[in-house]
């Protein structure tokens, strides 16, 4: 049962990152405008292409369980700075403070899930395990 929950957890954890990669790709120009609103004006194309690459690679690595530690590190390199830039709830007016603090804490919880994946590994149902046990 534990192996099944590891797999389901990896599927759910990777879903938000893969969705964000697809969303950032489909709405590339709108994402650049959003970056400008948050003060990210330096080399936006490079930052956005890099973010999409980290999201896709990290999300697929976590999903498949192949080098999931590296995938989780890639996702953390993206997720932690974005969390502190976008959901800086301490700077918002009182009307938006509650929503932004909830979104901030959601991202912190996702960060915790990635850290658990780094510490625990991908589990039994993963491409890494399949490749290690398959005889050629």
N, C-alpha and C positions, 0 to 999 in steps of 0.2 A: 504493500500500500504506500509506503514511503517513497518508493521509486516513481509511482504514478503521480503523487503530489509534487515531487520535484519537477517532473515533466510539465504538468499543468501550470505550476508556478512559473517555469521558464517561458511557457507560451504566453501567459498573461503579462509577464514582465516585459517581454520583447515586443508585445503588441503596441504599446504606447510609443516606443521608439521607432518602429517601422511605420506606424501611422504618421508620426511627425515628419519622417523622412519623405514620405510620399506627399504629404501636405505641403511641405516646404518646396518640393520640386514642382508641384502643380501650380502653386501660387508664389512663384519665385519673386516676381516684382512686388507683390503685396508684402511678402516677408521682408524684402529689403526696405520697404517703407516703414514697417514695424521696427526694424533694426535702427532706422534713423530716429524714430520717436524715443528709443531708449538710449540714444547717444552713441550708437555703434556706427560711426561713419567712415572709419578707416578701412579701406580695402574690403568693402562689403561682399563683392563677388567671391573673393578668396575665402573669407570667413564662412560664407553660406555654402559654398561647394565643400569646404572642409567639414562643416557641420553635417551636411547631408551624407558625406562619405562615412564619417564616424557613426552616424545614426544607422545607416544601412549595414555597414560591416559589423558594428557592435550588436545590433539587433539580430542579425542573422546568426552570428556566433553564439549568442545567448540562446536563441531559438533552437538551433541544431545541437548545441552542446559541444561543438567543436571549438576548442580553445576558448571556452566560455569565460575564463578568467581575463584573458586579453580583451575579449569583447566587452566585459563589464567595466574594465579600466577605460576603454575608449568611450563608453557611454558616460562614465563618471566625469571624464575630461570635458565633455559637453554639458552634462546635466547640472553639475554643481555651479559653474559660473552663471549659466542661464537662470538658475533658480534665484541666485542673489541679485542678478540684474533685473529680471522681469518681475519678481514677486517681492520686492523690497517694501514689505507692508508697513514698516516703521516710518516711511516717507509719505504714505497715502493719507488723505483726509479721513476723518472719522467715519464718514458714510461708506467708504470702500475698505476700511481697515480690516473688518471681519472677513470679507471674502478673500482679500489678498493674503491674510494670515492663514486661512484654511488652505489655499492653493500652495502657499509656501510649505506648510506642514505636510501636504500630500507629496510634494517633491522630495522632502526630507525622508518620508517613509519609503519612497521608491529608491532613494539613495541607500537606505538601510537594506532593502532587498538586494540591491546590486552588491553591497558589501558582504552580505550573507552568501551570495553566490560565489564571490571571490574566495571566501573562507571555506566553504563547504564543497565546492565543486559542482559539476553538472549532474551528477547522479548516474544511475545505471542506464537509463534510456537516453543515450546520446550518441551522436556520430563518432565522437572520440572513443567511446567504449566499444562501439560496433567495429571500428577499424582495428582496435587493439585485439579483439577476440576473433577476427576473421582470418582464416588461413588461406593463403593464396597458393 
